[in-house]
Amino acid sequence: MTQLEQLKQYTTIVADTGDFQSMKAFAPRDATTNPSLILKAVQKDEYKPLLEKAVRDNVRLPTGDVIDRLLIAFGLEILKLIPGRVSTETDARLSFDTQGTIDKGSALIALYEAAGIPRERVLIKIASTWEGIQAAQVLEKEGIRCNMTLLFALPQAIACADAGVQLISPFVGRIYDWYKKSTGQEYTGADDPGVQSVKRIYNYYRKFGYKTEVMGASFRNTSQILELAGCDLLTISPDLLQKLAESDAPVARKLSVDEAQASDLKKLTLDEKAFRLMLNDDAMGTEKLAEGIRLFCADAVKLEKMVEALR
């Protein structure tokens, strides 16, 4: 049995890509995309027709609305290949705009529903800022399920759980990147700070009975993935899925509800002031959140320019 097959016994596997053709071989249940992945995909010859069609069919619409339809086009193709849910991201430039995020999430769901897709099969991805989390709380009450992304620190995870969001995506690899650069050290296995962060969040959720799903994301190597066997979900790029499919080394469960409930974590209550102070005290979380928003904003602008060049 391959490592991928073994991992599926403990954890739901999600494909992290805009390149939906590449996910067929790995039979993931769900799939996630983001602005960077979509931008990368539309530069490939096989996906350019999706971009061209989105522009051609919506020539009178503003550029932002054309991009929404492009995102939906990718989502619809992905949903043909998976039995579960696709995550579609809101514009990162709305990361500090609660009402704007609510409006965008509602608009994306309306487009999916108009295409015959029930909202249960879609997760709206939102940056885990205070404003984004408040938007997600409103959307969840309307039956729009959310995937909170750019999540690096425990206060973000606690606020998301308190808001009743469906799912969070803590970023393992980007946490690892920060600590490696900051300390000059190489981290492996259970010593990886990204792995430790997701384990702490998982244990906190399961100890205190939160229903929010934890989906480890942004992996740099298979070691990080295997150390989180047992996490609710793991979203993995096609190249790392391939490596897991090529190995038959044993995979052991590393996270469990029983172990989480035996942990000595203390419950925290966060209002906005406490959230902002606690996140501010975490240099890694603060820096990686800001950097992630900047990168996604930059890729959104590049995607807009591609659309405008086709008009």
N, C-alpha and C positions, 0 to 999 in steps of 0.2 A: 504494500500500500504506500502510495507516495505521501510526502509530507503535506501536500495540499489536501489529499483525501483524509488524512489523519486529523488535520486542523479543522476540517469541516465537521468532525464529530463533536467538537467542543465550542465552535464559534461560527457565526454566520459570515460567509465570505462575500465581500463587495468589491466590484471592479472600479478602480479609480482612474477613469480615462474618458476622453471625448472621442477616442478612436474605437467606436463600437464594434468594428469588424474584428478587432484583436481580442475581444472578450469571449467570443463564441466557444473557444476551446476549453475555457476554464469553468464554465457553468456557474457563474456567481448568482446569488439570489437577487442582490440589489446592485445599483451602479451610482456613482457620484461623478459630477462634473464641476468645474469652476471656470472663471473667465480665462485663466491661463491655458487650461486644457482645451477649451473650445477654440481659442485663438490658434493654438498649435495644430489642432485638427483641420481647421479650414484652410490652412496653408498646404495641406496635402491634396494631391490631384483628385483622390477618390471622394473627398468631402466638399470640394469647391462647388459642385452643383447644388448642394444644400444652401450655401451662401448666396449663390446667384439666383436661386429660386425665391429665397426669402426677400431679396431686393426686388426682383421682377414682379412678384405677386403683391407687394406692398409699397409700390412706388410713390404713392401719395402720402404715406405715413411718415412721421418724424423718424429720424435715425434710431432713436432709443426704442421706439415701438417695433422697428424692423429687427433690431437685435433681440428683443423679447421673442419674436416669432422664429428667429434663428435658433434660440435656446430651446424653444418648444419643439422645433423640427428635430434637433438632436435627441431630445428627450423621447419623442415618439418613436424614433428608430431604435433607441436603446430598449424601450419597453417591449418592442417586438421580440427581443432576444433574452429577456429575463422574466422570471415569474413574479418578482417583487416590485420594489420601489426605485424610482430615479430621483436623485437630488438635483435641483436646478437653483442656481444662485441668483440672489438679488444684486443689483448694481452696488459695488463697494463704495461708490460715492455717496450712498445713502446710509453709511455706517453710523452716522451721528444724527440721523433724521428718523425719529420714531414713526411719525405719520407717513413720511415718504416710503418707509420700508413696509408699513402695513398696506399702503396703496399698491406698491409693486408686487408684494406677495399675493394679494387678492387678484391683481390683473393676470399674473402668471397662472394661477389656479383656474381663472375663468377661461383662459386660452386652452388649457389642457381639457377642461370639461367640455368646451365647444368642440374639441377634437374627439370626444367620446371617452376620455380617460377619467375615471373617478378620482376624487381628490385623495383617497386612501392610498393611491399608488404613487403619490408625489410627495417629496419633502422639499420645502422651501429653505434654501440655505441662506443663513444670515450671520454676519460677523458678530462675535460675542462681546460687543460693547454694551454698556448699560442701556443705551438707547435701543440697540438691536434686540436685547433680551426683553425689554418692555414691549416692543413691537411683536415679538414672538408670543408673548403671553396673550395679547389681544387676538392674534391670528389663531392660536390654539383653541381659544374659546369659540371661534367661528368654525371649528372643525378643519382648519388648515394646519397640517402637521409641519413642524419645523426641525431643521438640522442646523445646530449652532456650530459655526466653523470659526477658524482663527482662535481656537481656545488653547491657552497655554498654562493657565494657572488655576489653582483651587477656587479662589473667589468667583471666577467666571463660571466654573462648574456648579458651585453652590447656588448662585443666582439663577442659573438656567433651570436647575432642578426645582427651586422654589417657584419659578414661573410656570412650571408644569409642561416644559417643552418635551417633544417626542424623543429627541435624540441629540447627543453632542458628539463632536468630532475633535477630541484632543490631539494635537499635532506632535507626534513622537519625534520625527526627524528634525524638525526645526528647533525643538528644545535641545536635542543632541548637538545640532550645529552651533548653537549659542554657547553651550558649555565647553565644547571642544575648542572654539575660537577664544573663549574667555580664559580658559585654564591651560590650553596647549596640551591637554591630556586626550588620550584615546579611550573611549568607553565601550565596553562589551557586555553582553548578557544582562544579568540583573543589576549590574552597576550603572547601566545607561540611565542618565537623568530623565530622558523622555519616557522610557519604560517605567521608571519609578513614579513619574507624575501620573501616568494613566492608571497604574495599579492603585495609587492613593485615591484617585477619583472613583474608580470602580468600587474599592472597599468602602468609601464614604457613602456612596449611593446604596450599596447593598446592606450596609450596617443599619442605615436609618430608613430603609424601606421605600426609597424613591423609585418611581416607575420609569424615569427617563433612561433611555438606552445609551450605552457607552460604545462608541465606535472609534477605536484607535485609527489614526490617519497619518499620512506623511512619513512613510518609512524609508530609511536609507539602506537597509540590508535585511536579510531574512532572520538574522538573530533577534532583532527587535520584534519582529512579528511572532516568532516562536516563544519569546518570553511573555507574550500576552495571550497565549492560548487559553481560552476560557472566557475572554472578554466577550461581551454581547455580540459585537460585530467588529470586523477589521476591514478597512478599505485599502486595497493593495493595487499597485500599478501593474500593468501587464508583464513587464520585465521581471518583477519579483514573483508574480504568480507563476511565470515560466520556471524560475529557479526552484520554487517549491514543488512544482510538478515533475521536475527532473531528479529530485532526491527522494530516497526511501529511508532516510535516517529516522529514528524514532522521535515522536513528538509527545511531550508530556503536558498535561493540564497544569497551568501555572496560576490561574485565577479561579476562585470558587466562592459561592455565597457563604458557605460555612466558614471559610478562612476570613472573609470580610467581616462577618458578624462577630468573630473572635478578636478583631483588631481593637486597639485602644484609642481609636480616633474620637475626638470630641465634636459634638454638634455645634455649628456656628450659625448665628442669625445675622444676616447682612441687610441693612438698608442701603440706600444709594451712597451715603457718606462713607459708611464702613467698607462697602465694595470698592469705591474709588481709592481709599487710603490703603487697603490691603493689596490691591493690584499695583498701586504706585510703589509699594514697598518691595515688590517683586520686579527687579530690574529686567530679568529675562522676559517675563510675561509682558511687561510694558513695552519693551523694545520690539519684541517679535510681533505683537499685535499691531503696533504702528507700522512696522515694516510690511507686514502682510497686507494691510489695507492699502498702503502706497503701491505695492506691486500689482494688486488686483485692479486698482484704479488705473494704473498705467496701461495694463492689458485691455481694459475696457475702452480706453481712448484709442488704442491701436485697432481694436475691432471696429470701432466707429469709423475710423479712417478708411478701413477696408471696404466697409459698406458704402461710404460716401464716394469712394473711387469708382464704384460700380454703377452709380446713379446716372 
